[in-house]
Amino acid sequence: MPAKSKGTKTIKTAAAPRAPVTFPPEIYRTLEQIARQEKASIACVVRDAAENCVADQWPLLERPAS
């Protein structure tokens, strides 16, 4: 991700890792339904599910509540 320019200052942002993922059609349709219900993107739903999975498997790595 390129640095963002704000006025004359340049703000560098760390690029988040990306991963292409292929879902079975039924799972993808379910993700679409959840995203519509939550008024969120499918990416947001998947990130949330991944964070919950990590927290369940490794509770010490859970992010503190903000």
MDAnalysis code that builds the backbone (N, CA, C; Angstrom):
import MDAnalysis as mda
import numpy as np

u = mda.Universe.empty(198, n_residues=66, atom_resindex=np.repeat(np.arange(66), 3), trajectory=True)
u.add_TopologyAttr("name", ["N", "CA", "C"] * 66)
u.add_TopologyAttr("resid", np.arange(1, 67))
u.add_TopologyAttr("resname", ["MET", "PRO", "ALA", "LYS", "SER", "LYS", "GLY", "THR", "LYS", "THR", "ILE", "LYS", "THR", "ALA", "ALA", "ALA", "PRO", "ARG", "ALA", "PRO", "VAL", "THR", "PHE", "PRO", "PRO", "GLU", "ILE", "TYR", "ARG", "THR", "LEU", "GLU", "GLN", "ILE", "ALA", "ARG", "GLN", "GLU", "LYS", "ALA", "SER", "ILE", "ALA", "CYS", "VAL", "VAL", "ARG", "ASP", "ALA", "ALA", "GLU", "ASN", "CYS", "VAL", "ALA", "ASP", "GLN", "TRP", "PRO", "LEU", "LEU", "GLU", "ARG", "PRO", "ALA", "SER"])
u.atoms.positions = np.array([
    [0.864, -1.171, 0.000],
    [0.000, 0.000, 0.000],
    [0.904, 1.225, 0.000],
    [0.682, 2.165, -0.886],
    [1.527, 3.344, -0.946],
    [1.279, 4.263, 0.249],
    [2.276, 5.106, 0.521],
    [2.138, 6.075, 1.601],
    [1.041, 7.062, 1.252],
    [0.308, 7.497, 2.268],
    [-0.754, 8.473, 2.055],
    [-0.187, 9.867, 2.257],
    [-0.618, 10.781, 1.426],
    [-0.137, 12.148, 1.510],
    [-1.183, 13.014, 2.198],
    [-0.755, 13.775, 3.187],
    [-1.644, 14.697, 3.894],
    [-0.945, 16.043, 3.920],
    [-1.401, 16.926, 3.052],
    [-0.731, 18.217, 2.951],
    [0.678, 18.014, 2.432],
    [1.670, 18.548, 3.166],
    [3.058, 18.368, 2.756],
    [3.723, 17.203, 3.471],
    [3.021, 16.602, 4.451],
    [3.588, 15.476, 5.188],
    [3.202, 14.161, 4.506],
    [4.062, 13.181, 4.621],
    [3.771, 11.855, 4.111],
    [3.598, 10.917, 5.296],
    [2.464, 10.239, 5.322],
    [2.176, 9.296, 6.393],
    [2.334, 7.893, 5.826],
    [3.249, 7.108, 6.412],
    [3.441, 5.739, 5.946],
    [2.496, 4.822, 6.708],
    [1.835, 3.936, 5.976],
    [0.937, 2.972, 6.603],
    [1.471, 1.569, 6.346],
    [1.397, 0.735, 7.362],
    [1.843, -0.645, 7.216],
    [0.795, -1.416, 6.427],
    [1.253, -2.155, 5.452],
    [0.329, -2.954, 4.646],
    [-0.067, -4.197, 5.432],
    [-1.366, -4.467, 5.476],
    [-1.857, -5.670, 6.137],
    [-1.658, -6.849, 5.189],
    [-1.260, -7.989, 5.724],
    [-1.115, -9.166, 4.855],
    [-2.456, -9.531, 4.226],
    [-2.403, -10.005, 3.000],
    [-3.616, -10.400, 2.288],
    [-3.507, -11.878, 1.945],
    [-4.646, -12.544, 1.892],
    [-4.660, -13.963, 1.545],
    [-5.867, -14.259, 0.673],
    [-5.634, -14.784, -0.522],
    [-6.772, -15.188, -1.343],
    [-7.389, -16.454, -0.737],
    [-8.693, -16.476, -0.664],
    [-9.394, -17.608, -0.061],
    [-10.512, -18.041, -0.999],
    [-10.662, -19.344, -1.172],
    [-11.744, -19.896, -1.979],
    [-12.705, -20.624, -1.045],
    [-13.988, -20.300, -1.156],
    [-15.019, -20.904, -0.321],
    [-15.909, -21.809, -1.143],
    [-16.425, -22.875, -0.539],
    [-17.469, -23.642, -1.222],
    [-18.679, -22.718, -1.425],
    [-19.434, -22.902, -2.512],
    [-20.558, -22.002, -2.817],
    [-21.547, -21.826, -1.657],
    [-21.876, -22.892, -0.949],
    [-22.845, -22.787, 0.142],
    [-22.318, -21.899, 1.278],
    [-21.043, -22.041, 1.596],
    [-20.437, -21.208, 2.649],
    [-20.418, -19.751, 2.199],
    [-20.069, -19.508, 0.939],
    [-20.026, -18.133, 0.442],
    [-21.406, -17.479, 0.502],
    [-22.457, -18.235, 0.119],
    [-23.820, -17.684, 0.196],
    [-24.176, -17.339, 1.645],
    [-23.766, -18.189, 2.565],
    [-24.028, -17.914, 3.983],
    [-23.279, -16.663, 4.429],
    [-22.034, -16.517, 4.003],
    [-21.258, -15.311, 4.339],
    [-21.929, -14.060, 3.768],
    [-22.464, -14.164, 2.551],
    [-23.182, -13.033, 1.956],
    [-24.398, -12.657, 2.801],
    [-25.143, -13.668, 3.248],
    [-26.332, -13.409, 4.069],
    [-25.948, -12.734, 5.390],
    [-24.914, -13.238, 6.037],
    [-24.458, -12.650, 7.301],
    [-24.024, -11.207, 7.071],
    [-23.272, -10.976, 6.003],
    [-22.795, -9.624, 5.699],
    [-23.971, -8.664, 5.480],
    [-24.989, -9.119, 4.758],
    [-26.171, -8.266, 4.547],
    [-26.853, -7.955, 5.870],
    [-27.032, -8.979, 6.710],
    [-27.698, -8.780, 7.998],
    [-26.922, -7.805, 8.890],
    [-25.608, -7.923, 8.855],
    [-24.752, -7.082, 9.702],
    [-24.427, -5.733, 9.052],
    [-24.870, -5.568, 7.799],
    [-24.536, -4.359, 7.029],
    [-23.022, -4.151, 7.014],
    [-22.327, -5.225, 6.669],
    [-20.868, -5.219, 6.629],
    [-20.421, -5.907, 5.345],
    [-19.137, -5.853, 5.082],
    [-18.595, -6.553, 3.914],
    [-18.327, -8.010, 4.271],
    [-18.217, -8.829, 3.249],
    [-17.856, -10.226, 3.475],
    [-16.467, -10.284, 4.114],
    [-15.567, -9.427, 3.681],
    [-14.215, -9.407, 4.263],
    [-14.277, -9.146, 5.766],
    [-15.135, -8.249, 6.190],
    [-15.284, -7.944, 7.609],
    [-15.810, -9.161, 8.366],
    [-16.776, -9.847, 7.792],
    [-17.343, -11.046, 8.422],
    [-16.260, -12.119, 8.561],
    [-15.473, -12.315, 7.506],
    [-14.414, -13.329, 7.536],
    [-13.332, -12.955, 8.554],
    [-12.940, -11.679, 8.590],
    [-11.931, -11.240, 9.584],
    [-12.431, -11.474, 10.997],
    [-13.703, -11.140, 11.241],
    [-14.289, -11.331, 12.566],
    [-14.292, -12.815, 12.945],
    [-14.665, -13.667, 12.006],
    [-14.676, -15.111, 12.262],
    [-13.266, -15.619, 12.544],
    [-12.285, -15.127, 11.791],
    [-10.899, -15.550, 12.007],
    [-10.399, -15.098, 13.383],
    [-10.725, -13.861, 13.762],
    [-10.321, -13.362, 15.080],
    [-10.947, -14.194, 16.193],
    [-12.233, -14.550, 16.038],
    [-12.905, -15.381, 17.045],
    [-12.282, -16.761, 17.122],
    [-11.920, -17.328, 15.987],
    [-11.295, -18.650, 15.952],
    [-9.951, -18.613, 16.675],
    [-9.151, -17.602, 16.407],
    [-7.853, -17.477, 17.072],
    [-8.050, -17.290, 18.572],
    [-8.994, -16.460, 18.974],
    [-9.251, -16.224, 20.396],
    [-9.703, -17.502, 21.090],
    [-10.506, -18.328, 20.396],
    [-10.971, -19.591, 20.975],
    [-9.826, -20.592, 21.126],
    [-8.951, -20.645, 20.128],
    [-7.850, -21.614, 20.134],
    [-6.681, -21.184, 21.027],
    [-6.392, -19.888, 21.037],
    [-5.261, -19.354, 21.781],
    [-5.696, -18.112, 22.547],
    [-6.392, -18.292, 23.676],
    [-6.949, -17.148, 24.408],
    [-5.903, -16.115, 24.841],
    [-4.661, -16.515, 25.019],
    [-3.630, -15.563, 25.435],
    [-3.280, -14.585, 24.334],
    [-3.629, -14.920, 23.088],
    [-3.342, -14.026, 21.971],
    [-4.500, -13.093, 21.658],
    [-5.591, -13.204, 22.422],
    [-6.779, -12.391, 22.170],
    [-6.445, -10.910, 22.332],
    [-7.014, -10.108, 21.448],
    [-6.818, -8.652, 21.521],
    [-7.584, -8.090, 22.705],
    [-7.014, -7.087, 23.379],
    [-7.770, -6.451, 24.454],
    [-8.958, -5.697, 23.878],
    [-10.052, -5.627, 24.623],
    [-11.248, -4.900, 24.188],
    [-10.912, -3.420, 24.055],
    [-11.449, -2.799, 23.001],
    [-11.154, -1.365, 22.822],
    [-12.307, -0.511, 23.238],
])
